[in-house]
Amino acid sequence: MNDPSWREVTAYLNNSIELQRTRIEARGQDHDETNFIRGLIAAYREILQLPETTVANQSDRRMPPLDLL
């Protein structure tokens, strides 16, 4: 996506991923907290893939060529 708002969201999410990765690398988190942070990172990455997912879904919904109907 080339929308200015999406670029801001992308920058925010990429920054958040790096911040959470830094938290994982820091010592002192228990197992549950580490898994929570990993979940956040996974969710952020899924959001970043939304434009690709949307394009794929839209191409699946195209009408077949008229000669096939």
C-alpha positions as a printed NumPy array, in Angstrom:
array([[  0.   ,   0.   ,   0.   ],
       [  1.218,   3.453,  -0.797],
       [ -1.211,   5.349,   1.43 ],
       [  0.467,   7.842,   3.83 ],
       [ -1.567,   6.501,   6.747],
       [ -0.467,   2.95 ,   6.016],
       [  3.162,   4.074,   5.874],
       [  2.728,   5.535,   9.366],
       [  1.161,   2.315,  10.614],
       [  3.989,   0.312,   9.044],
       [  6.636,   2.492,  10.661],
       [  4.894,   2.246,  14.033],
       [  4.589,  -1.541,  13.841],
       [  8.186,  -2.044,  12.703],
       [  9.363,   0.153,  15.567],
       [  7.167,  -1.777,  17.995],
       [  8.57 ,  -5.091,  16.761],
       [ 12.108,  -3.886,  17.388],
       [ 11.15 ,  -2.612,  20.844],
       [  9.555,  -5.952,  21.757],
       [ 12.547,  -7.883,  20.409],
       [ 14.758,  -5.792,  22.678],
       [ 12.492,  -6.692,  25.608],
       [ 12.821, -10.4  ,  24.811],
       [ 16.593, -10.156,  24.659],
       [ 16.724,  -8.433,  28.041],
       [ 17.068, -10.786,  30.94 ],
       [ 14.57 , -11.093,  33.71 ],
       [ 11.32 , -11.997,  31.948],
       [  9.584, -15.146,  32.993],
       [  8.344, -17.697,  30.483],
       [  4.791, -16.303,  30.331],
       [  5.957, -12.74 ,  29.743],
       [  8.315, -13.873,  26.982],
       [  5.487, -15.773,  25.294],
       [  3.229, -12.719,  25.569],
       [  5.86 , -10.564,  23.873],
       [  6.287, -13.168,  21.134],
       [  2.539, -13.068,  20.617],
       [  2.638,  -9.296,  20.238],
       [  5.377,  -9.571,  17.638],
       [  3.401, -12.211,  15.736],
       [  0.285, -10.014,  15.798],
       [  2.237,  -6.986,  14.561],
       [  3.666,  -9.058,  11.695],
       [  0.205, -10.288,  10.73 ],
       [ -1.041,  -6.711,  10.565],
       [  1.911,  -5.81 ,   8.333],
       [  0.847,  -8.598,   5.938],
       [ -2.737,  -7.334,   5.612],
       [ -2.217,  -5.524,   2.278],
       [ -0.794,  -8.706,   0.722],
       [ -3.624, -10.798,   2.168],
       [ -6.231,  -8.343,   0.922],
       [ -4.826,  -8.358,  -2.615],
       [ -4.8  , -12.162,  -2.634],
       [ -8.4  , -12.318,  -1.426],
       [ -9.534,  -9.784,  -4.019],
       [ -7.966, -11.764,  -6.837],
       [ -9.849, -14.874,  -5.658],
       [-13.163, -13.015,  -5.993],
       [-12.74 , -11.964,  -9.614],
       [-15.384, -13.062, -12.006],
       [-14.383, -15.832, -14.387],
       [-14.005, -14.903, -18.045],
       [-17.321, -14.736, -19.881],
       [-16.399, -17.559, -22.226],
       [-16.254, -19.904, -19.227],
       [-19.785, -19.042, -18.097]])
